[in-house]
Amino acid sequence: MPDETLYGRLGGYDAIRAVVDDFYDRLLDDEELAPFFEDADVERLRRTQTAFLCEAAGGPETYDAEPVREAHLHVPFTEDHIERAVGHLSDSLDAFDVPESDAEEVVGAVAAHREELLDRPADGGAE
């Protein structure tokens, strides 16, 4: 019987990591988004994003990095940046022939954190 979890349908850790690697390659090739990663440990980001998606898809991996909001407070994302990134994620999922309904679940797991990615302290300082 096939695995009924999203994690199983996506092909497990290795398949999710391949999508994440493709996604980050696209982010780094995007001249509007690449500057956000200039000083980043991209390999660590690839690992944490993989763990995040694996956990969100019902896999055994655990996302144990900082909460999404805290990890992105220093990143001045706009709605346009997030839309561009979501577009790249969709393109990566499509490149790996992920069925549309499963791709929508993956994008939904990321989109659920949209406000946390955009949220900034009102005065720019610590709360």
N, C-alpha and C positions, 0 to 999 in steps of 0.2 A: 504494500500500500504506500503510495507516495506521501512524502511529508506534507502535511496540510498547513504548516506554518509558513509565513512569508519567508522566513530564514531558509527553510528547506526548498521552497520554490525558487528562491534566488540562487541556490546552489551552495549555500553555506559560506563559511569564512573566506575561503580562497576566491570564490566568485565575487563576493562583496568587496573584498580588498582590490580585486582587479577593476571593478567599477570605480571605487574610490581613487585608485591610482590614475585612471583615465580622467576622472573629474578634476583632480588636482592638476594634471597636465594641462587641461583646458583652462583652469583658473590662472595658471602661471603664464599661459600664452595670451591671455586677454589683457590688452594694454591698460584697460581701466581698472582691472582687479589685481593684476600682478603686483603693483606697488604695496598692497596690503601685506604681502608675503616677503618683502625684501629682507626683513630682519627675523623672520620666523624660522623655527625648526620644522621645516616642511615634512620631514619623515615622521616626527612626533605627531604632527597634525594628521597625517595620513593614518597613523595607528589609532589615534583617538577617534577620528571620524569613522573608521572601520568598526571600532568597538561600539560606538554610538549607534550606527546603523544595524549592526548585528543584534544588539540588545533590543532596539526598537522593533526589529523583525521577528523577535521571539527566540533568538539564539542564546547559547549558553554564555557568551561573552558579556562582560560587565563594563559599562562606561564609568570609569572612575576618575576622570579628569575633573577640573573645576566645573562648577555649574555654568551653563551656557552664558548667562548674562555676565557673570564675573570674568569669564575668559575673553569676552569681547568688549568690555568697557572701554578699552584703549583704541578700539577700531571704529572709525567714524563712518560706519555703513549708512547708506541711504536706501530708500525703497528701490531705487534703480539698481544699486549694486546687488541687492538681494534678488531682484528679478533676473539680473544677468547670471548670477550664480545658480539660481534654480533652473534657468534655461540650460546651463552647462550640465547640471546634474541630469536633467531630462535627456539631453543629447548623449550623455555617457550611458544611461540606462538603455536608450534606444540602440546604441552601438553594440551592446551586448544582448540585443534581442529580448530584453525583459518585456513580458507581456504588459500591455497598457494598464490593466487594472493593478498589477503588482507595482509598476512604476509609479502610479498615482499614490499608492500606499507609502512608498519610499519618500516621494516628494512631500507628502502630507506629514510624515514624521519630522522632516526638516522644517517645513513651513509652520508647524505648530510652535516653533521657537522664534518666529519672525519678530514679535514684540520684544523678546529678550535680546535679540541681536541689535535692535534699534534703540533700546532703552538706555538713557543717559541720566546721570544725576542732574537735576535742574541747574545747579550752580557750577557744574563741572568738577566739583570736589567730592570728597568722601561723604557718604551719607551718615 
